[in-house]
Amino acid sequence: MTSFAFIAGLIPLVIAHGAGAIGNRTIGTSALGGMLFGTAFGVIIVPGLYYIFGKMAEGRKLIRDEEKDSLTDDIVHRMDAFPQPIASDNNGK
């Protein structure tokens, strides 16, 4: 939304006329083009590539002998299963 607001704010520079219009048009046009390219790249191209590469990798094992669960999951499950000390009724005496 901020990018679109910035692009809309550049429109008066692009359509400027009068004293200094050439400089304003040049700056406005280049900034507008850069923001349009950056916005399209960030909103359309990057998520599209993420989707394409995700589909390419789907169903493949990327690492030989890779396990389903990560190492940290295994450690956490072992810690959860570890017996906990029983609290005494005499408040530590």
N, C-alpha and C positions, 0 to 999 in steps of 0.2 A: 504494500500500500504506500509506503514512503517513497519507493522508486517511482510509482505512477504519479504521485503528487509532485515529485521533483520534475518529472518529464512534463507534466502539465504546466508547471511554473516556468519552463523554458520556452514555451510556445510564444510568449510576447517577444522574446529575444530573436526568435527565428523570423518572425514576421515584422520586425522593426523597420522603420523608414525614417528618414530625416538625418540630422547631424549625427555622425558616428554609427550609422546603420550598418556599414560594411563590417566593422569590428564586432558589433553586437550579433549580427547574423552569423559570422564565422564562429564566434565563441558559442552561441546558442546551438548552432547546427552540430558542431563537434561534440558538445556536452550531451545533447539530446541523442545523437547516434550512439555514443558510448554507453549511455544509460540504457537505451533500448537493447543494445547488444548484451550488456551485462545482465539485465533483467531477464531477457529471453534465455540466456545461457544458464542462469541460476534457477529459473522456474521450469524450463522445458528440457534442456539438454542434459543437465546433471541428473535429474531424476530418471530421465529416459535411459541414460547409460547405466545407472544403478539397476534399473529393471532388466535391461538386456543382459548385463553381466550376471545378475542373479539367476536369470533363466538359463544361461549357459552353464553355470555351476550347479544348478539344481540336479540332484541325483548322482552327482559325482563325488568321489572321495578325493579331496584335494591333497591330503597327506596320506602316505602309505601307513597302514596299521593305525589309523586314527580311531580313537574310541568315541563312543557317543557322548559320554559325560566328560566334562573337563576335570582337570586335576583338582581344582579348588572345590568342585562339587563333591568329589570323593572325600576330601579332607573335612569338609563341613559335615557330611553324613557320618563320618567316623567320630567326630567330636560330639554330634548329637546322640550317638549311641553309647558314648563313654559313660560309665556309671558315675552318678553324682554322689557326693558325700551326704550322709544322713545327718540332719541337724539334730543336735542333742537337746533334751528337754530341760537341762539344768543351766542353760544360758552360758555355756563355755566353762563351767566349774567342774 
